[in-house]
Amino acid sequence: MAVITLAIVNIFAWFQLNGQFLNDKWPEWLKSKLFVFIVGAPIGMALWYATKWSYEYFGFTWNIRLIGFGLGTLVFGAMSWSLLDEIPTLKTIICLLLAASIVLIQVTNVIGE
């Protein structure tokens, strides 16, 4: 549940922070500071719950921190590529693969605790 919440929150956060760069096909309110304020509190609460659920499952705060970093990087990359046409360079693709590795290691506990 924590990982799904993080994925959804990162999508909303992407629009909150990068909606200002979208072209004119998108609603103008996505570019407003009011939108930033309105979605700020729900995003914060969703992150709070994701952290709580992750801690209850893993017993550590490090897991959600690293999962959040990796998942946030993956969502940011996908959203920027698909909505802003920012094509990833080789360097960025390598970083995205590393981010995916971080998420998989933390979610599966491959290395143990």
C-alpha positions as a Markdown table, in Angstrom:
| # | Residue | x | y | z |
|---|---|---|---|---|
| 1 | Met | 0.0 | 0.0 | 0.0 |
| 2 | Ala | 2.9 | 2.4 | 0.8 |
| 3 | Val | 4.5 | 1.9 | -2.6 |
| 4 | Ile | 1.2 | 2.4 | -4.5 |
| 5 | Thr | 0.5 | 5.5 | -2.4 |
| 6 | Leu | 4.0 | 6.8 | -3.2 |
| 7 | Ala | 3.6 | 6.3 | -6.9 |
| 8 | Ile | 0.3 | 8.2 | -6.9 |
| 9 | Val | 1.7 | 11.0 | -4.8 |
| 10 | Asn | 4.6 | 11.4 | -7.0 |
| 11 | Ile | 2.3 | 11.8 | -10.0 |
| 12 | Phe | 0.4 | 14.6 | -8.2 |
| 13 | Ala | 3.7 | 16.1 | -7.0 |
| 14 | Trp | 5.0 | 16.1 | -10.6 |
| 15 | Phe | 1.9 | 18.1 | -11.7 |
| 16 | Gln | 2.3 | 20.4 | -8.6 |
| 17 | Leu | 5.9 | 21.3 | -9.4 |
| 18 | Asn | 6.1 | 20.9 | -13.2 |
| 19 | Gly | 2.6 | 21.8 | -14.3 |
| 20 | Gln | 3.9 | 25.3 | -14.9 |
| 21 | Phe | 5.9 | 24.0 | -17.9 |
| 22 | Leu | 3.0 | 22.2 | -19.7 |
| 23 | Asn | 1.9 | 23.6 | -23.0 |
| 24 | Asp | -1.4 | 25.4 | -23.7 |
| 25 | Lys | -3.3 | 22.1 | -24.3 |
| 26 | Trp | -3.4 | 21.7 | -20.5 |
| 27 | Pro | -5.7 | 23.6 | -18.1 |
| 28 | Glu | -4.4 | 26.9 | -17.0 |
| 29 | Trp | -5.0 | 26.1 | -13.3 |
| 30 | Leu | -2.2 | 23.5 | -13.4 |
| 31 | Lys | 0.1 | 26.5 | -13.8 |
| 32 | Ser | -1.3 | 28.5 | -10.8 |
| 33 | Lys | 0.3 | 28.9 | -7.4 |
| 34 | Leu | -3.2 | 28.3 | -5.9 |
| 35 | Phe | -3.0 | 24.7 | -7.3 |
| 36 | Val | 0.4 | 24.3 | -5.6 |
| 37 | Phe | -1.2 | 25.3 | -2.3 |
| 38 | Ile | -4.3 | 23.2 | -2.7 |
| 39 | Val | -2.6 | 19.9 | -3.4 |
| 40 | Gly | 0.3 | 20.5 | -0.9 |
| 41 | Ala | -1.6 | 19.4 | 2.2 |
| 42 | Pro | -3.1 | 16.2 | 0.6 |
| 43 | Ile | 0.3 | 15.3 | -0.8 |
| 44 | Gly | 1.9 | 15.8 | 2.6 |
| 45 | Met | -0.7 | 13.6 | 4.4 |
| 46 | Ala | -0.4 | 10.9 | 1.7 |
| 47 | Leu | 3.4 | 10.9 | 2.3 |
| 48 | Trp | 2.8 | 10.7 | 6.0 |
| 49 | Tyr | 0.6 | 7.6 | 5.6 |
| 50 | Ala | 3.0 | 6.0 | 3.1 |
| 51 | Thr | 5.8 | 6.4 | 5.7 |
| 52 | Lys | 3.6 | 5.0 | 8.5 |
| 53 | Trp | 2.6 | 2.0 | 6.5 |
| 54 | Ser | 6.1 | 1.3 | 5.3 |
| 55 | Tyr | 7.5 | 1.5 | 8.9 |
| 56 | Glu | 4.8 | -0.8 | 10.1 |
| 57 | Tyr | 5.8 | -3.3 | 7.4 |
| 58 | Phe | 9.6 | -3.0 | 7.3 |
| 59 | Gly | 10.3 | -1.7 | 10.8 |
| 60 | Phe | 12.7 | 0.9 | 9.4 |
| 61 | Thr | 12.4 | 4.4 | 8.0 |
| 62 | Trp | 15.3 | 3.8 | 5.5 |
| 63 | Asn | 13.2 | 1.5 | 3.3 |
| 64 | Ile | 10.6 | 4.1 | 2.5 |
| 65 | Arg | 13.2 | 6.8 | 2.1 |
| 66 | Leu | 15.1 | 4.8 | -0.5 |
| 67 | Ile | 11.9 | 3.5 | -2.2 |
| 68 | Gly | 10.6 | 7.1 | -2.3 |
| 69 | Phe | 13.8 | 8.3 | -3.9 |
| 70 | Gly | 13.9 | 5.6 | -6.5 |
| 71 | Leu | 10.2 | 5.6 | -7.3 |
| 72 | Gly | 10.1 | 9.4 | -7.4 |
| 73 | Thr | 13.0 | 9.4 | -9.9 |
| 74 | Leu | 11.2 | 6.8 | -12.0 |
| 75 | Val | 7.9 | 8.7 | -12.0 |
| 76 | Phe | 9.6 | 12.0 | -12.7 |
| 77 | Gly | 11.5 | 10.5 | -15.6 |
| 78 | Ala | 8.3 | 8.9 | -17.1 |
| 79 | Met | 6.2 | 12.0 | -16.6 |
| 80 | Ser | 8.8 | 14.4 | -18.0 |
| 81 | Trp | 9.4 | 12.2 | -21.0 |
| 82 | Ser | 5.8 | 11.6 | -21.8 |
| 83 | Leu | 4.4 | 15.1 | -21.0 |
| 84 | Leu | 7.3 | 17.5 | -21.6 |
| 85 | Asp | 9.0 | 15.5 | -24.4 |
| 86 | Glu | 12.3 | 15.5 | -22.4 |
| 87 | Ile | 14.1 | 12.6 | -24.0 |
| 88 | Pro | 16.5 | 10.9 | -21.5 |
| 89 | Thr | 20.2 | 10.8 | -22.3 |
| 90 | Leu | 22.3 | 7.7 | -21.7 |
| 91 | Lys | 23.4 | 9.2 | -18.4 |
| 92 | Thr | 19.8 | 9.7 | -17.3 |
| 93 | Ile | 18.8 | 6.2 | -18.5 |
| 94 | Ile | 21.6 | 4.7 | -16.3 |
| 95 | Cys | 20.3 | 6.7 | -13.4 |
| 96 | Leu | 16.8 | 5.5 | -14.0 |
| 97 | Leu | 18.1 | 1.9 | -14.0 |
| 98 | Leu | 19.9 | 2.5 | -10.7 |
| 99 | Ala | 16.7 | 4.0 | -9.3 |
| 100 | Ala | 14.7 | 0.9 | -10.3 |
| 101 | Ser | 17.4 | -1.2 | -8.7 |
| 102 | Ile | 17.1 | 0.7 | -5.4 |
| 103 | Val | 13.3 | 0.2 | -5.4 |
| 104 | Leu | 13.6 | -3.5 | -6.1 |
| 105 | Ile | 16.2 | -4.1 | -3.5 |
| 106 | Gln | 14.2 | -2.3 | -0.8 |
| 107 | Val | 10.8 | -3.8 | -1.7 |
| 108 | Thr | 12.1 | -7.4 | -1.9 |
| 109 | Asn | 14.6 | -7.2 | 0.9 |
| 110 | Val | 17.0 | -9.1 | -1.3 |
| 111 | Ile | 20.0 | -8.2 | 0.8 |
| 112 | Gly | 18.4 | -8.9 | 4.1 |
| 113 | Glu | 18.0 | -6.7 | 7.2 |
